[in-house]
Amino acid sequence: MKRQICSYDMVAVPSSSYTVTDAEGDMYLCNSRCLCIWAVMLVTKHNLPESERDRSFVVTDPVGKKRSFEKLMDLAQWAAANALGKPENEWLMNGRDI
């Protein structure tokens, strides 16, 4: 079996990890911190083409719940709010459960 490597920390991901899926495949992230840093670094990349910012993503959380995002900015905002762990944050409303 192939090992799944975190797209941010570059270590083997535990079974309780996040998966980000887009049209090109799956990315694995160890935890909410890695997901947040990966998404924020990508969305703030100054030379990222607009077509990359408009990609849709599906995030699977450690318990298997899936959430879809129409744009990278929505994912980055949700990931930041999720990593901070404040349930009242409005960014947690980004995306939709699937």
N, C-alpha and C positions, 0 to 999 in steps of 0.2 A: 504494500500500500504506500502511496506517495505521502510524504509529509506536507502539511500545509504551513506555509511560511507567512508570517505577518508582513504586510506590505509597508509597514512603518518601522517596526523594531527589528525586522529581519531575523526573527527567532521562530521556532515551531510554535504554532498557536495551540492553546489548550482547547479542550472540547467545548468549553463555555466561551466562545468567541463570537465576533461579528463577521458577517459575510456581506460584501457589497457586490451586487451583480449589475452589469450593464450589458450592452450589446456585444462587447468584446470578451466577456467571461466573468469570472469570479475573482475577488480580492479578499483576502482574509486579514482580519485585524484582531489583535489579542484582546482588546478591551475598549471601553468607551473613550479612554484617553487617546489611544492610538487612532481610533476612528476620527475623533475630533481634530487631532493634529494633522492627519492625512488630508481630510476634507478642507480644512482651513488653509493649509499650505497650497493645495491645488487651486482653490477658488481665488486666492490672492496672487497667484502667479501672473505677473504683469503681461506676459506675452502669450497667454493661453488664448487660443482662437475662440471666438464667440460660439462656434459650433460645439466646442468641448464644454462650454458653460451651459449649453442648452440640452445636454444629454440627460436622459432619464436613468434613474437608479432604483434598485430595490435593496433594502437593507434587511437582513435577517439577524435578529438579536440572539443573545445566548440561550434564551428559552424557546427559540423557534418562531417567534412572532415576526411577521413581515410587514414592512412599510415601504411604500413607493414614493418617489420624489421626481417631479417633472424637470427640475433644474438643479444644478450643482449647488447654487447658493442656498436653496431650500434645505438640501442635505447638510451643508456646512453649518447653517444656523441650528438645525435640529441637533446635530452631533455636538455642538458646543453646549447647548442647553442640557442635553442628556448627560454629558460628562460632568457638568456642574451640579447635577442632581437636585435642581430646584423645580418641583412639580408645577409651580405657578408661572413659570416662564412661558411667554406667548409663543416662542419659537418651537415649543414642543407640539404645537398644533400644525406645524409644517408637514406636508406629505399626507398620506392617507393609509390606513390599515388595509391590508389585503389578506 
